[in-house]
Amino acid sequence: MGVESLLVFILIGAIAGWLAGQLVKGYGFGLLGNIVVGIVGAFIAGLLLPAIGINIGSGIIAAIINATIGAVVLLVLIRLIKQA
């Protein structure tokens, strides 16, 4: 993986984490936290979406949408665990 790929990976994670934080109110983790939430969200979406038959497409916009969906799922799970 080249430096450019790593930077794109981190940028997509940051954007997806920030978007998920905006959609699931009450969760702001800062820049580093948003990157982590976005990257973990991308991994979750990579497992869940194909399993249920959803294919958004390819490209950077599709990657951000996929990662955001996964990050929202992650934040909702975190909220449920904290409430229990």
Secondary structure, DSSP 8 states (H G I E B T S, - for coil): --HHHHHHHHHHHHHHHHHHHHHSTT---HHHHHHHHHHHHHHHHHHHHHHTT----SSHHHHHHHHHHHHHHHHHHHHHHHH-
